[in-house]
Amino acid sequence: MAPKIVEDSRLLYAVLAPLIGAGLVMATGRKPNLREACSFVAAATLFGITWSLIPAVRAGETVHFTLFQLLPGLSFSLRADALSMVFALTASFLWVVAVFYSAGYMRGLEEHAQTRFSTCFALALFGAVGCAFADNLLTLYLFYEIVSVTTYPLVAHHQDDEGYEGGKKYLVYLTTAAKGLILPAMVLIYVLSGTLDFAHNAHVGILPAGVHNGVIVVLYICCILGFAKNGVMPLHNWLPSAMVAPTPVSALLHAVAVVKVGVFSTVRVMLYVFGVDLMGRLHLGLPTAYFVSITILVGSVVALSKDNLKARLAYSTVSQLSYVILGVALLNPTGVSGGLFHIAAHAFSKITLFFCAGAIYVTTHKKDISEMGGLGRQMPWTFGAFALAALSMIGVPPVAGFTSKLYLLVGSLEAGSIGILVVLIASALLNAAYFAPVVYHAFFGQPAVPAAAAAPDGHGHGHAPAVRTGEAPLAMLIPLCLTAVISVALGLYPDLFMQFASAVLP
């Protein structure tokens, strides 16, 4: 049964909130406190509008707004449905938290170009929210590309050779994949279907009967690989390279916007362009699950080899993102619910981990795990939050990651795939293998030999402030503790996000 469609301009206001916020940040750049206040107001406004949409979507309605129509079946329009809300609620709330954290981090290291940083941060959220509320493939593609372009200055923020090289790889990978795979696929889908509007039912998709199976398979592969922000191997290498960016950017990349835009776009197209029935008929589900299982396992193995904390977290993200696609590829309600819930579970846990990495760097200027012996005794709140988030990544109850992984395990059994079950168990063990030593070393290891002087920022931008003792500034500590607590709360009370995730494929 088709959902009730309600026209509502709040969708437009939600998308415009970060765009207007970016303009206000630029206008108030010479007054840092006012600039950060503008960022906060924009973030809070976006979250408030998104939250106000919950009753309608919970009632089974699809909120819709058309900006303009280009051709029949080709418009620039927005929608809020159950899948939208999983991503939009997560991204909008975490932007509020990230505003405070970013201010503490950037000021703590006396970073340059803070106005440009905050502006691009807001523009990235503009693109991410646009993707969340996109009503068709054209709108999704345009906002997807906005995210790629507006986050380039963030990746290349330090303006040195390493930053420019990381930014170049980031932009080349993402825009080449999108233009080389998604754009031609989108044109062919429009030719075949006469529309790019997403279906209102995850079972049916939009491709008409009679299209050759081989064409459908090629289009499907183009969409899985073309949305390269999803981190699926072999088009994943941009993600570790982007770690040259400041830690708040890494948090944005891995938790709030960029990679979540990738997996969200991928599952949106899987469910609402191709549809579960067509994927089942062509036996695309389990092959997709096994394909992304390679990323899950290899990403974890590579993470084990990394001593740099941000690099280990980066490869952890490469691995964890594919849980979302794997869950949807199981093509049953339990697996789809687990995969979609993992969008929120991973976001809150991974942003906590990156917040902790930034707090450690600002306080001690240490980046490598081997140098962090005993730091847990100096920074108990930071490493306590890190431990909680790590438990979520592993899948230990009662933290959020346990809920999503439990649904994925049950979904794999319902799909009759022991192989996927083995992959999920093996990946959980690998997660424990690369997270547990970090926590153990921090709380029970011996302190590293202190350097003669504080290490510089490492990017050639002045001198880093002197090494502190104790915890990071409260502007950083409070956000990371908050997101850690929410990770536990999501595990104990998953109802809100799980209700939306379950409604996608009832």
Disulfide bonds with the S-S distance in Angstrom:
none
